Amino acid sequence: MKKLKLYLDTSIISHLDQQDAPEKMADTLALWQEVEDGIYDVYLSFIMFEEILECSPEKRKTLAEFLSRIEYTHVEPSDEIYLLADEFLKQGILRQKNYDDAQHLASAMVCECDIIVSWNFKHMVNHKTINGVKGVAALTGYKDLAIYTPSILTGGTDDDS
């Protein structure tokens, strides 16, 4: 059976150690265990690595330890990703100030991932973005991309508290 290709955005990596959001952290850790078990093919992009540099040194060290325990494909920046990210802005799905999120979506689509996993309800896991991704996929010929929280994949709680 073919493994699902998951793109993990920065919110997932960050919630591996997010003491102020214990339910989300628990669901993220449950997903991470599945990732460690090799259930999925995982993709992580240049943009995620840039964003985690903004974390405290202690958190960066913890996240680096988590990342060292999995196999993943590192997505490098490319003109194709930038052009597709620009399309998300052009279509009004995201705004310029959310260009990092557009790059996450574009990276996942260019790599033909099945699912992008995110806790970012404001810009990713919402009706507008989910429908916008379908529209951009149809317009550009890229494969459609599902957008899920870890809870959807693992059957955990999807408590936003």
N, C-alpha and C positions, 0 to 999 in steps of 0.2 A: 504494500500500500504506500502510495506517495505521501510524504510528509507535507503538512501545511507550511507555507513560507510565511513567517511572522516578521513584521517590522516593528521593533519596539522604539517608541519615541522617548524623549527625555523624561517625561512624567513617570514612565514605568521604571526606568533605572533609578530615578530619584526616590520613588516610593519603596524601594528595597530597604531603605533606612529612613522612615518618616514617622518618628515617634508621636507626632501630634495628629496623626491620622491612622490609628491602629487597625481599623477595619480594612482600609485600602492597603495598608502595609501587609496585612495578613493575606489578602487575596493576591497581592503582587508576589509575595513569597511562595504561595501555592503555585502560581504560574511559573515562577522561577524554578521550582523543584521539577516541574514537567520539562522545562527547558534543559535543566541539568541532566535529566533522564534521556534527553535526545529525542523527545517526541516531535519537536518542531525543527525546521531549518530557520535560523534566526539571522536577521539583517539589522545592523546598527550603522548609522551614518556619521559622517564627518560632523554634521550639525549637532548631534547628540554629544559627541566628544567635546566640541567647543562649548556647549551649554553647561556641561558638568564642571568645566573649569571655573565657573562662577560659584560653585559650592565652596564651603569652608574646607580647609586642608584635611580636617578629620573626616568629613563626609566623603571627600574625593578618595581618600585612602580606603574607606570602607567600600565604596562603589567599585573601585579598582579591584578589590579582593573578590567581590561578586563576579565581575566581568572575567576575571582570570579563571573562573571555574566552568566557563561555557565555551562552546565552539560557536563562532558566528562569522558571517561574511561582513567585511568592512566596506561600506559604500563610500566611494570616493566622489568628490565634487566633479560635475561634468556640465558641459554646455546643455546637454539634453535635460538634466535635472533643472538647471536654471530656466530654460525655456518653458518647461512644464510648470514650474513654480510661478512663473510670470503669467501663465494662462489662468491659474487660480485667482490671481489678482485681477486680471483683465475681465474675467467672468463675474467679478464681484463676490466671490465665495469667501475670500479673505482680503484683508486690507494690508497695505504696505507695512504697517507696524507689526503685522503678524507673518512677515516673510519667512521667518524660521519655520513656522508651522506649514506654510506652503511648500517649503523645501522638504520637510518630513514627508508630506503627502506625495510629492513628486519623486522623491527617492524611492519610496515604497512602490510606486507605480512603475517607474523605470526598471526596477529589479523584478517586476512581475510577482510581487508578494500577493498572497491571498488576503491577508488581514494586516491592518495597522492596529496595534494595541496601544491605548492611551487612557489616561485619566483626565485629559484636558477637555472638559465638557464645554467650556466657553468657545473654543475654536475648532475642535475636532469631533468629539462624540456628541453631535447634535444634528437635528433634522436638516438644517441648511447645508452644512458641510457634507453630510452623507449623500444628500441628493445632488449637491454640486459636484461631488466626485463622480457620481454616475454620469452626469452630464458631460463633464470634461473627458471622461473615458470614452463616451460615445463620440464626442466631437474630435478627439485626437487619435482614436484607434488603440488606446492603451486598454489593458485588461481592467475591469472594474475591481474596486478594492473595498472590502468590508472594513468597517471601523468599529472595534469592540473595546470594552473594558476587560481587564483580566477576569473579572467575575463571570462574564459571559462564557469565557473559555473553560473556566474551572468549576463553574456551578456554585461559586461562593456568593457572599452577600454583595449587593451593589449599593451599599449604604453610603450616601454622599455626605455624611456628617463628619 
